[in-house]
Amino acid sequence: MRESLLEVQVYIRLMCDLRYISEKKYVELAEQTASMSKQMVAWEKSEQQKQSDGNRCED
């Protein structure tokens, strides 16, 4: 999933460089995608924690 988000970030940068979007819009979109990336990292860590907790043996 994060690979797809990185691809979107590259396209947004390219759109700014080619002047399809303004720098102001680029900053706005960059902040939004950065926020999404952080959320995805936190979600992935949460899922890994759930999996490792499920693999523990209860005494």
Backbone as CSV, one residue per row, in Angstrom:
resi,resn,N_x,N_y,N_z,CA_x,CA_y,CA_z,C_x,C_y,C_z
1,MET,0.811,-1.200,0.000,0.000,0.000,0.000,0.856,1.267,0.000
2,ARG,1.902,1.243,0.809,2.737,2.447,0.876,3.410,2.733,-0.460
3,GLU,3.682,1.676,-1.221,4.297,1.882,-2.530,3.363,2.690,-3.426
4,SER,2.084,2.409,-3.342,1.104,3.147,-4.140,1.053,4.609,-3.719
5,LEU,1.146,4.846,-2.424,1.133,6.219,-1.930,2.390,6.961,-2.375
6,LEU,3.524,6.278,-2.367,4.762,6.902,-2.850,4.641,7.268,-4.329
7,GLU,3.995,6.399,-5.070,3.775,6.669,-6.489,2.898,7.909,-6.671
8,VAL,1.873,8.037,-5.865,1.000,9.208,-5.915,1.804,10.464,-5.590
9,GLN,2.675,10.383,-4.581,3.496,11.537,-4.207,4.401,11.976,-5.361
10,VAL,4.942,11.009,-6.079,5.792,11.327,-7.237,4.972,12.021,-8.321
11,TYR,3.771,11.516,-8.577,2.916,12.136,-9.585,2.507,13.558,-9.196
12,ILE,2.239,13.757,-7.927,1.896,15.107,-7.464,3.068,16.049,-7.680
13,ARG,4.275,15.591,-7.362,5.463,16.425,-7.565,5.656,16.729,-9.051
14,LEU,5.458,15.730,-9.878,5.589,15.909,-11.319,4.567,16.917,-11.839
15,MET,3.340,16.826,-11.333,2.300,17.772,-11.749,2.693,19.201,-11.375
16,CYS,3.305,19.375,-10.231,3.760,20.701,-9.817,4.905,21.167,-10.716
17,ASP,5.868,20.281,-10.941,7.021,20.642,-11.782,6.586,21.026,-13.194
18,LEU,5.571,20.352,-13.703,5.081,20.645,-15.053,4.011,21.744,-15.059
19,ARG,3.752,22.286,-13.880,2.823,23.400,-13.685,1.367,23.070,-14.012
20,TYR,1.007,21.797,-13.759,-0.406,21.428,-13.870,-1.165,21.854,-12.616
21,ILE,-0.425,21.944,-11.506,-1.009,22.436,-10.258,-0.083,23.519,-9.697
22,SER,-0.644,24.393,-8.889,0.148,25.469,-8.289,1.010,24.918,-7.157
23,GLU,2.010,25.706,-6.754,2.847,25.309,-5.628,2.020,25.247,-4.350
24,LYS,1.058,26.145,-4.225,0.179,26.133,-3.059,-0.598,24.821,-2.986
25,LYS,-1.131,24.385,-4.116,-1.874,23.118,-4.162,-0.933,21.947,-3.900
26,TYR,0.296,22.036,-4.415,1.283,20.984,-4.174,1.548,20.828,-2.677
27,VAL,1.749,21.944,-1.989,2.014,21.905,-0.547,0.834,21.262,0.182
28,GLU,-0.365,21.653,-0.206,-1.572,21.094,0.404,-1.639,19.576,0.204
29,LEU,-1.410,19.144,-1.024,-1.468,17.710,-1.325,-0.316,16.951,-0.665
30,ALA,0.856,17.559,-0.604,2.006,16.922,0.027,1.746,16.707,1.517
31,GLU,1.137,17.683,2.163,0.808,17.538,3.583,-0.210,16.423,3.791
32,GLN,-1.190,16.345,2.909,-2.218,15.303,3.029,-1.621,13.913,2.821
33,THR,-0.774,13.763,1.822,-0.179,12.448,1.575,0.801,12.073,2.681
34,ALA,1.489,13.051,3.261,2.382,12.771,4.397,1.568,12.270,5.591
35,SER,0.425,12.880,5.810,-0.450,12.454,6.897,-0.957,11.032,6.652
36,MET,-1.334,10.740,5.429,-1.800,9.397,5.092,-0.692,8.380,5.292
37,SER,0.521,8.747,4.924,1.656,7.854,5.081,1.888,7.524,6.554
38,LYS,1.823,8.526,7.409,1.990,8.305,8.847,0.900,7.391,9.390
39,GLN,-0.319,7.599,8.929,-1.430,6.753,9.373,-1.237,5.313,8.928
40,MET,-0.737,5.134,7.719,-0.507,3.786,7.212,0.587,3.079,8.008
41,VAL,1.642,3.800,8.351,2.725,3.222,9.146,2.185,2.785,10.508
42,ALA,1.398,3.648,11.145,0.825,3.315,12.445,-0.103,2.103,12.335
43,TRP,-0.891,2.043,11.284,-1.799,0.917,11.080,-1.009,-0.379,10.890
44,GLU,0.058,-0.320,10.077,0.874,-1.511,9.847,1.520,-1.989,11.146
45,LYS,2.013,-1.063,11.961,2.605,-1.437,13.247,1.563,-2.078,14.150
46,SER,0.363,-1.534,14.152,-0.725,-2.079,14.959,-1.058,-3.505,14.519
47,GLU,-1.111,-3.714,13.223,-1.413,-5.051,12.702,-0.304,-6.035,13.054
48,GLN,0.944,-5.605,12.967,2.064,-6.476,13.333,2.001,-6.827,14.813
49,GLN,1.655,-5.854,15.646,1.541,-6.095,17.083,0.430,-7.100,17.367
50,LYS,-0.692,-6.960,16.684,-1.801,-7.906,16.864,-1.369,-9.325,16.491
51,GLN,-0.613,-9.436,15.398,-0.168,-10.743,14.949,0.809,-11.347,15.944
52,SER,1.744,-10.547,16.459,2.726,-11.088,17.393,2.063,-11.428,18.727
53,ASP,1.055,-10.660,19.133,0.322,-10.987,20.362,-0.466,-12.280,20.187
54,GLY,-0.955,-12.533,19.027,-1.716,-13.759,18.758,-0.858,-14.992,18.723
55,ASN,0.446,-14.830,18.500,1.360,-15.965,18.437,1.914,-16.361,19.787
56,ARG,1.645,-15.596,20.829,2.146,-15.910,22.164,1.299,-17.003,22.799
57,CYS,1.939,-17.824,23.557,1.230,-18.890,24.285,0.811,-18.353,25.643
58,GLU,-0.403,-18.610,26.014,-0.942,-18.199,27.324,-0.696,-19.320,28.317
59,ASP,-0.236,-19.003,29.511,-0.044,-20.013,30.560,-1.224,-20.071,31.473
